[in-house]
């Protein structure tokens, strides 16, 4: 029996290839081994990509939920205008609300001080309304950061 009668059957295409020599068989086995290593490498890369994709999906969902809260709309703004515009507008809205909050906090501090002055002046019958206005004027200047 000669080596020429050896053959290789391809499991993918079903073709039977006759093999001529031991060298040809060795070369084919080496090629199969290289291809298997490439398949293994691609499999590992695919697993990494799948893990990254799952993380991106989770992050995207979390971003969508945050934008829905910031826009107070259940996610409609993001779906109507896109994620980039929704993020930009949410940041702008945040800074506007922060500035308004700081302004309201300053007004509240002023109202509190004004009330304390009213209570203090009403407790003293000797202090006149003009004294109250002078105190109020200086108090407002102090709250606004200026010296009057």
C-alpha positions in Angstrom: 0.0 0.0 0.0 1.5 3.3 -1.0 1.1 6.8 0.5 -0.6 7.9 -2.7 -3.8 6.1 -1.6 -4.1 8.4 1.5 -6.8 11.0 1.2 -8.2 13.9 3.2 -11.9 14.5 3.5 -13.0 18.2 4.0 -15.8 18.3 6.6 -17.0 21.7 5.3 -17.3 21.2 1.5 -17.3 17.4 1.5 -14.6 17.1 -1.2 -12.0 14.3 -0.8 -8.5 15.4 -1.6 -5.9 12.7 -2.5 -2.6 13.2 -0.6 0.6 12.5 -2.5 3.2 12.5 0.3 4.0 12.6 4.0 5.2 16.2 3.5 1.9 17.2 2.1 0.1 15.6 5.1 2.4 17.4 7.5 1.9 20.7 5.7 -1.9 20.3 5.8 -1.8 19.4 9.5 0.3 22.5 10.2 -2.1 24.7 8.2 -5.1 23.2 10.1 -3.3 23.9 13.4 -2.7 27.6 12.3 -6.3 27.9 11.3 -7.5 26.5 14.6 -5.3 29.0 16.5 -6.8 31.8 14.4 -10.3 30.5 15.3 -9.4 30.4 18.9 -8.0 34.0 18.7 -11.1 35.2 17.0 -13.3 33.4 19.6 -11.4 35.2 22.4 -11.8 38.5 20.6 -15.5 37.9 20.0 -16.0 37.1 23.8 -14.2 40.4 24.6 -16.4 42.3 22.1 -19.6 40.7 23.5 -18.6 41.7 27.0 -17.9 45.3 25.9 -21.2 45.4 24.0 -23.1 44.3 27.1 -21.4 47.1 29.1 -22.2 49.6 26.4 -25.8 48.5 26.5 -26.0 48.9 30.3 -24.3 52.3 30.1 -26.6 53.5 27.4 -29.6 52.4 29.4 -28.3 54.2 32.5 -27.7 57.3 30.5 -31.2 57.2 29.0 -32.7 56.8 32.5 -30.7 59.8 33.8 -31.7 61.9 30.8 -35.4 61.0 31.3 -35.1 62.2 34.9 -33.3 65.4 34.0 -35.8 66.2 31.3 -38.7 65.0 33.4 -40.3 63.2 30.4 -39.7 59.5 30.6 -37.2 59.5 27.8 -39.2 61.2 25.1 -36.8 64.2 24.7 -33.9 61.9 24.0 -35.8 59.8 21.5 -37.2 63.0 19.7 -33.9 64.9 19.6 -31.1 62.4 20.0 -28.7 61.6 22.8 -26.2 64.3 22.1 -28.7 67.1 22.1 -30.5 65.7 25.1 -27.2 65.7 27.0 -26.3 69.2 26.0 -29.7 70.5 26.9 -29.7 68.6 30.2 -26.4 70.3 31.1 -27.7 73.7 30.2 -30.9 73.1 32.2 -28.8 71.9 35.2 -26.8 75.1 35.2 -29.9 77.3 34.8 -31.6 75.5 37.7 -28.4 75.8 39.9 -28.2 79.6 39.2 -31.9 80.0 40.0 -31.5 78.0 43.2 -28.5 80.2 44.3 -30.6 83.3 43.5 -33.5 82.0 45.5 -31.2 81.0 48.4 -29.9 84.6 48.4 -33.4 86.0 48.4 -34.3 83.6 51.3 -31.2 84.8 53.3 -32.3 88.4 52.7 -35.9 87.7 53.8 -34.7 85.9 56.9 -32.4 88.8 57.8 -35.2 91.3 57.1 -37.6 89.3 59.4 -34.9 89.2 62.2 -34.5 93.0 61.9 -38.3 93.6 62.0 -38.5 91.4 65.1 -35.6 93.1 66.7 -36.9 96.6 66.0 -40.4 95.8 67.1 -39.1 94.5 70.4 -37.6 98.0 71.0 -40.1 100.8 71.1 -37.4 103.4 71.0 -36.1 102.5 67.6 -37.7 104.5 64.7 -38.7 103.3 61.3 -35.7 105.3 59.8 -33.4 103.2 62.0 -34.9 100.1 60.6 -34.4 101.3 57.0 -30.7 102.2 57.7 -30.1 98.7 59.2 -31.9 97.1 56.3 -29.8 99.1 53.7 -26.6 98.0 55.4 -27.8 94.4 55.7 -28.7 94.1 52.0 -25.3 95.5 51.1 -23.6 93.0 53.3 -25.6 90.1 51.7 -24.8 91.3 48.2 -21.1 91.5 49.1 -20.6 95.3 49.0 -19.8 97.8 51.7 -22.4 100.6 52.1 
